[in-house]
């Protein structure tokens, strides 16, 4: 029997904590702490593809863009270049930290980072209703000027009175460029880092040429699609909670450790999961199971080795896992 292939989606806190300044030293330590937990899977015989978020990092790149234009008249780069920049920088950091972790455990494996383009539909409804907030907060006057000059769309920032942030579409991912390369390299025993930050969203025009778009793709949905496309056996989302909960943070809060597809979908439709945080993760897990995946897991990174932790979603209940 061949080795299992797993896609591991690292959450934002795997690299940067809320209370941190975001120095490279902090991010390298966080990455190392998280990656140490993957050694268990490697020793269990899993081949791995790692994906990651880029929220704080790409936001910082966009703000540097803005400052460079205002202070030095440096032309701003479009979002696709900024996402690609973040994939390269974060991927390099994860690769270096993981190589060091592997070295300390006496494990010899290649680690390869691929800057990944993710295909979206140029007619996706998200392009008519941009919602994803990116970049810095502007005042009303600044936002109006930028909207007129650059055709940007802004929404008022709830957490900042009188502040406005740019919003861009977040279309649904439909394909992964170089998916066969990622699959073949992973199944040959290499550890791949791919689809960082949801990948760079692109679409194919009438001539089948690749075109860019000012948008971002949800990292969990892109990771789930990648897992499906490379025929992964399992899909893990590492986040800041050990389990899936219903009635989260309410007196009647309950852990759901084992879920089948139907019950997880029911809880999602009933609104048990917050739209900006857990709901996309549940949807990503369901997409993977619906398209043939064996198991999705949502848990904290340091709980991986203890199989009693984490919530598992399968097509049917697997009581033998209890």
C-alpha angles and dihedrals in degrees: 000000000000125000120274119254117217133183112214116199110201114212123226093263089060087077108018131024122213094245096049132099092226100244117166089245090058093047093047092051092047091048091049092049090051097043092051086069092060092064089081091060092046091051089048088060102259123148109218141215113185125204127182146188125251104189102127094032098051089043089057091048090053091050091049086052090054094046092047092053094047098042104031106016091244111163112251117243120229122252095260091060091046092051090047089049090053092047091053096046097043093040091053091050093049091046093052094044092046093049088054092048091049090048092054089053094046093244120145113206136138115244115204129186118205121192097224131210116206120204120230133178111259087213094053109139089235089076089065093049112036111194109156111106116218139169130010131337116257132190120247095264093050092046092051092051093049092045089055096042101041103020090241121161119227135194128193113263109235094203093052118054109227092005128126132197131196116253126204133184121271104204124190114264115242105172145012120225111224092016091145091052091051092047095047094046092048094047089049088063102265122129110234129204108200147148092032114188090005092304129269107301113232137160135206118243128212090281092050090249118146113250129186130229136196096249144098131227125224106256095219094050091047091048091050091050091049090051090052095045094052092044095243117184096214137022122205128192111195111202141149098278126067096218147019110260134195118211086020115207091000126116090254094051113150134188117234106200099165120033133169121215095259096052094044090051090048092053090047092052091046089060099247092139125065113247095225098047126012101019095069089048092052090046091050091051092048092049090054093050093044090054096052106281116147101218141356121203130195116191146114118289095241091053094063096095092051103070091194088073129072134047117268125204119197134161089256134015113278102203091171088073092066 
